[in-house]
Amino acid sequence: MTEEEKQLIETVDENGNVINFELYDIVEVEGQEYALLIPAESDAESDEEELVLMKLYQEGEDYVFESIDDDDEFNKVAEYVESMDVEEEE
């Protein structure tokens, strides 16, 4: 993906801090869409990038990103994403 194609997402955490993410991918699990996000300002010392999962839904013409508070739902989505990685490696 080139610099021009990167889609930046701005979110606000529970403390009011603005956090910028790069949209990596969107996956659908059991009819619900989830966004895979990478922090836009990642730690240069880390070899592995952190991947953030957020629930995605449309409100009018806008897209809303919401944290996944339910552990079972989060684990289900995380397992799906991990299975995608295994399929790509094979």
Long-range contacts (C-beta under 8 A, 24 or more apart in sequence): 8-40, 9-35, 9-37, 9-65, 11-54, 11-65, 21-52, 24-51, 26-56, 27-77, 27-80, 27-81, 27-84, 29-76, 29-77, 29-80, 30-76, 32-57, 33-57, 34-68, 34-77, 35-65, 36-81, 37-65, 51-81, 53-77, 53-78, 53-81
